[in-house]
Amino acid sequence: MQIEQLNAMTKARLMVIDASAAVQAAALSLSKPGIGLVVVCDDNGAAAGVLSKSDLIRHLTSRESPAPPASALMTSPIVSCGPQDDLHTAYQTMASRSLQNLPVLDVGAKPIGVLDIRDAMRALFREEEVEEQMLFNYVTGVGYR
């Protein structure tokens, strides 16, 4: 299964801010239900970094200036995937790096979605259930009588 098959879910989770935006803009985006990651873009619209809720919490607990731009807090370089990438491989990357969200970038590094690990798990479980049912039907001869 390719990531583009989850396009509706990944697009719904996409929040983008400009690198020069105030950190409050990222906080506002992250306060929305189902949003766990904000993609920070450069002047050309390409992904330059990401901001997570954890990044904001680390900032709030530090003694740094109260309102830096998003670029000061973002994680860069980013781990990402493309719409043609294999979902299982993306899930393994997320699990091995303890990532909850993964930006989906097009060939120009422009964000087109955000893959949530729970959505990836649900899709992979559904795929396994379908394969298991097909194997069961084959072994029991369902549809062959």
Secondary structure, DSSP 8 states (H G I E B T S, - for coil): -BGGGGHHHHHHT--EEETTSBHHHHHHHHTSTT--EEEEE-TTS-EEEEEEHHHHHHHHTS-S-SS-BHHHH-B-S---B-TTSBHHHHHHHHHHTT-SEEEEE-TTS-EEEEEEHHHHHHHHHHHHHHHHHHHHHHHHTTT--
